[in-house]
Amino acid sequence: MLNIRDILETIHMIDEEHLDIRTVTMGISLLDCTDSDVKKACEKIYDKICRKAENLVKEAELLAEKYGVPIINKRISVTPIALMTAAAADSNDDTLLQYALTMDKAAQSCGVDFIGGYGALVHKGLSAKAKAFLRSIPRALAETEKVCSSVNVGSSKSGINMDAVAIMGEVIHETARLTAGANCIGAAKLVAFCNAVENNPFMAGAFHGVGEGDACINVGVSGPGTVQAALSRHPQADFSQLADIIKRTACKITRVGQLIGEEISQRLDIPFGIVDLSLAPTPARGDSVARILEEMGLPFCGACGTTAALALLNDAVKKGGVMASSRVGGLSGAFIPVTEDAGMIEAAEKGALSIEKLEAMTAVCSVGLDMIVIPGDTRPEVIAAIIADEAAIGMINNKTTAVRLIPAIGKQVGDRLEFGGLLGGGPVMRVSDLSPVDFVRRGGVIPAPIHSLRN
């Protein structure tokens, strides 16, 4: 039950501490749009997306005005498109591109910021059509504006599909090359997952899982500045007290997300799915996960103690979320995207934060190696090996991990790549130049761990 103090605190969070609804994402199933005729399939896809989401942006903006809560992005996620293309009579590059262009056209018509789901689930196998689909991703992202792509290459139940991992190393590099004239933006819209979740509202990894209903509304809430401000008011608190402060703050943030999610669900007559409470930073001052860790006493994010501080933060955020709502889902926790976090950018520029330290941090956060700029001449097999390392963390620890790397074509360590907006920009980070080519070329599957046999 809300009281006056809770309401005033929430107003302060919005006005002064960057609390926002980062995204309202409508998930839409396209399983009933399957057709062997690509033209017919694309017509059905376009019609269904536009029919379901035609009022999404309008209603989100009306709610933002009603409650005074910024809703930063309005997005759509759809069934992984590789499931649709599997039914197509042919799967050449031009044919597959039609699906991406249709998604982009529908997103433009609905006025949303992004549409996710041009992706595949290949964690257990790789058919000829699935392989062709993966090869189509670079062109799909280069020739569209709003389309995002994700590929699940491993899981705790099935192991890691190293054949898919090897292809994804090439796909990421080619996507960056094809969009080099636009600061390699294509790679920023592409994620390789292990243990991908079906109800994630955040891009670039959002897709509408096959276990979901016909449509749903998922809300993503973010408030790193709110958490940092709460900790700054308690400089002498010990770690148990810090955890309690974060939990209480996360609880309040989640309630805001649930309020927005339930009301927009009613307005659109679409079932409410989940609230994803994720501390997703932006380059704006006072909106940084790194600064939260530094508020705990670290000199810089990346210093010794960073992984422990992040573990405390991530766990407390999740506990606070479930105190507030039974609808918490998605990724929920702390994100550590380098180019999108002012504190991470500064730490990387000063040499306090390396890819190796970021990999250690991903063992306890909610995502993985996210929005990291690497040299443009990084070999595809090196990218693939980084994906394999990160997938192994997810597989063994039964958690979601992801890799979103941006090879900065024509740039080297110490240079900068700028995207602007929420994607920010940052320094090109060093990557080991030791070649894992023989390791990556072995192919096959890294088997699932023994605890996958639980039933």
N, C-alpha and C positions, 0 to 999 in steps of 0.2 A: 504494500500500500504506500503510495507516494505522499509525502508531506511537503510543506512549503520549503523547508530547508533543502530537500532533494531537488525540487524544481529550480530553486535559485542556484544550486551548485551546478546543475546541468546547463543552465543558461550561461554561467561563467565558463564552463568547459567549452561551449560552442563559440562564445565571443572571444575568449582570450587564449584558449589552449588547443586550438585546431581540431576539436572533436568534430567528426563528420560521418555521414553515411558515405562510405567510399564508393559503394555500388549497389544498385538494385538490378539484379540479373534475372531475367525470365528464361527458364529452361524450357525447351520445346522438343518433344519427341518427333522425329521424322520417320519413324519405322513404318508408318502407314503411307509414306510417300515413295516407297521403293518401287522401281520399275526398270525393266530391262532396256526400255527406250529412254535414253539419257535426256532427250528433250522433254518428254512427258514427266520424268522424275523431277527435273529442274523446275518445270511449271508448278508441280504440286508442292515442291519445297518452298518456292517463292510465295505462293498463295497462302500456305499454312502459316509461315512466319509472319507475313503481313496481317493476316486475320487475327492471330493471337496477340501480336505485339503492337498493333496500330495505335493504341492509347497509352502505352507504357510511359513514354517520355512526358506526355501531357499530365498524366496523373501523378507522376513522380514530382514534377515541378509544382503542381498544386499543393502537394503534401509538404514540400520543402518550404513553400510560402506560408502554409498554415501553421507549421510548428517552428519555423525559423531555424530548421536544421539543414545545413548544406547537404545536398545529394550530388556528389561530384560526378559520378558516371552512371549512365543507364546502358545496360548491356543485354545481349541475348546469348544463350548457349544452346547448342543443338546436339543431337545424337552424333557420335563420331562418324564423319562422312565416309570413312572407309567401309563402314557397314552398308552404306547405300551403293557405293561404287562396286561392291562385290557382286551385285545383281545386274550390273550393266553388261550389255552384250559385248562391248569392247572397253579397254582401259588404257588407251594411248594417252599421251600427255595432253593433247588438245581436248580430248573428251573429258578428262578429269578436271581440266581447268574450268569447264563449264559449271561444275558444282561450286567452285570457289567464287566465280563471277556472280553466280546466282545468290550466294550468301551475301556478297558485298552489296549487290543491288537491293536485296531485302533490307539490309542494315541501313542503307542510305534512305530507303523509303520510310522506314520506321523512325529515323532520326537518332538512332542509338550511337554510342561512341565506338563500341566494338562488338563483334560477333565471334564467338569461339566455337570450336568443334570441327574445324578442318583437320581431323586427326585420326589416329588409329590405335587400337589396342592389340599390340603384338608381343605381349610379354611371354606367351607360350609357344608361338609359332609364327611363321612368315610365309604366307602363300605367295604365288606369283603375282596375284592381283594386289595383295598388300604391299609387296615390294615395289610394284609399279606406283602405287599410291604414295609411298614414302618419297620416291624419286620426283613426284610431282609437286612436292611442298615448296621448294625454292621458287619455282615459277608462280605458283598460286599466291604466295606472299608478296612477290615482287610486282604482280599485276593487279593487286587489290589494295584497298586502303584500310579497311576496317576488319579484315579477316585475321583471326589468330589460330594458331595450330599447336596441338600437343600430341605427343606420342608416348604411350606407356610401354616401356621396354623390359620391365621386370616386376616381380611381386614376391612377397614372402612365401606364397604358396607354390609358385611355379619356377622360381629362380630368375636368372637374368639371361635374356635372349641376346647373346653376343653378336649374332648375325645382324640383328636389328640395330644394336649399339654401333657396330662398324658403319652401317649405312647412315645412321644419324650423325656421325662425325662428318661425313661427306656432305650431308644435307645442310647442316648448320653452316659449314664453310661456304657452300654454293649459294645459300640464301643471302649471306653477307655480301658475297661478290656481286650478285645480281642487283643488290640495293645499295651498292657502294656510293652511288651518286646521291643517296638520301641518308647518309651517315649510317649505312648498314642497318637500317631500321627493321628490315625483315627478320633479322636474327633476334631482335628484341620482342618479336611476336611469336616466338617458337620455343617450346619447352619439351625436354625429355624427362619423363617421370619414371619413378618406381613406386608402386602402390598408389597410383592415382586414385583420388576420391571422386565419386559420382556427383557430388553436390557442391562443388567448389565454385563460388561466384566470381572469383578473382581471375583476371586475365594475366598472362596469356593461356593459362592452363584450364580454363573453364570448358566443360562439355556436359551435356545432359546424358547421364548414365542410362544404360539399358534397363536397369532395375527401377528407374523412376517412372512416374505416371506420365500422362499425356502432356502436362505442362505444370510448372510450379514457379513460385517467386522465392528467390534466395537473396538475402541481404548481407552485405559485407560492411562491417563497422570498423573504423580505425581511430585510434586516439593516442599515439605515442606522446604527444605534448601534454595530454591530460595526466598520463602516468608519471611522466618526468616531473610535472608540477607538484603532484601529490608527494613524490619522494623528496623533493626539494624542501618541503615544509617540515621534514623530519630528519635533519642531518645527523642526529645522534642515535637513530634507530638501529637495532641489531638486525640480523638477517631474518629471524622469525617475524619480527615486527614489520620489516620491509615486505615480506610475503603477504602479510595480512593487509597492509595498505594497498598493495597491487590488487589483491582479490576484491577488496571493497570497491576500488575504482573500476575494475573490469566489470563488476556486477552492475554498476550504474550505467556504464557504456552499453552493455548488452541490452538493458531495458529500453534504451532509446532505439536500438536496432529492432527489437521485437515490436515495439509500438509502430514503427514505420512499416515493417514487413506485414504485420497483420492488417493494417489499414489499406495498404495498396493492394493486398490480396483480395480484400472485400470489394474494393472499387473496380478491380478488373475481373472479378469472379474467377480467379485462378487460385488453386490451393497454395497456402503458405508452406514453404519448405523449411529452411533453416536460417539461423543467424550465424554468420561466420565472424567471430570476434578476432580479428587479426590486427596486430599493431603493424600496419603497412605504412612505412614512412614516405615522406616526400622531400624534395630538396629545400623546402621552405624552412626558414629558421624556426626552431621550436617544435619541429615535427619529426624527430629523429629517434630511432631505436638505440643507436650508438650513444646518444646523450643520456638515455636512461641508464645504460650500463655504467657510464662515467659518473652518473649521479650516485651510484653505489660506492664510489671511491676509486675507480680505475683512472689512471692518468690519460689513457686513450683506449678506445676500442681496439682490441688486438693484443693488449698487454696481457701478461700472465694473470689469470683469474677471470678472463673474459668468458670462457666457456662455462665456468661455474655460475657467473652472474646471469648469463643468458638462460641457463637451465632453470634457475630460480624464477626468472621473469616469465618464461614460457609456461611453466607449470602453474604459477599463480594466476596468470591470465586465464588459462583453461578452467581452473577451479572457480574463479570469480564468475566466469561465463555460465557455468552449469548451476551456480547458485541462483542466477537470475532467470534462467529459462531452461525448459526441457527440449528446446528446439536448437540448441547449439550444435553446429556441425561444420562441414567444410574442412578447412585447415586449422583455423582457430589457434592463435598463438602469436609468436613474434616472427616477422619477416626480416631478412637481412639482405635486401637488394642494394648492391654497392652504389650504383649511379643514382638511386632514388633517395639516398639518405645523406644529408649534409655531413653528419658525423663520420659516417663510413668513408665518404669521399676524402675528408681531411685526414683520417687515419691512414688511408691508402697512399695519399700523397706524401705523408711524412714517413712512410715505410713501416708504420706500426702494424699494418694489416696486410697479410699475404694471402694468396689463394690457399696455401697449406693450413693457415690458421682458420680461414673461413670454412674449410672442409671439416676441421675439428668442431667448429661451432655448429655445423649442420647436424651433428649427431644429437643435439639437444634442442634445436629450434623446430619450427613447423614447416619449413620448406627445404631449401638447399642452396646450391651455388647459384645465386640469382643476380641477373643484370651485372655481369662482370665483363669488362672490356679486356680483350686479350690481343696480342699482336696479330696483324692481318696475315702474316705468313705462317701462323701456327698450323702445323700439318693436321689433316683430318683425323689421322690415327691418334694424335695426341688428344684432340677433342673427344674422340670415342673413349679413350682410356680414362679421361676425367669423368665422363658419364658413367663408365663402369665402376669407378671408385665410389661415386656418389650413390649409385644404385645399390652397391653392396652395403653401404651404411643403412639404407632404407630396408633392404631385404633382411639383413641380420637383426635389426632392431624393430622390425615390424611397424615401420612408420613411413610416412610419405616423404620422399626426397625428390628433388628436381634439379635440373641443370638448364640455365638460360645464359649462354655465353654469347658475346658479340665479338667475333673477329673483326677488328678495325682495319679494313683493307687499306694498305698504304701507310699504316701507322705502326710505330714501335713503342717499346716501353718508355714511359715518360711523356709521351704525347697525350692529348686529350681528345675525347669524342663527345660531342654535344648533341643531345636530342631535344632538350627543352621540355617545358611542361612537366607532367608528373614523372616522366621517364628520366629527366635530369640529364646528367652527363658525368664523366669522370675520367680518371687517368687510365691509360693502358697498363695493365698489371703483368708482371713477369710470370711466364709459364716455363716449367722445366723443358730444356731442349734435348733431354734424353729420349730417344725414339722408342716407343712401345710397339712398333709396327708388327713384330713377330707375335707378340701377345695378342694384339687385336685380330690378326689374321687367322688365328686358330679357329675362330667361329664356334658354333655349337651353343650349348647352354651351361652357364654356371649353375649347378644344382641348388635347389632350395635348401635352407638349413633344416636341421633335424626337428626343430620345434614347429616346422610346418605340418608335421604329422598329427598335431593336436586335432581332436574332433569331439 
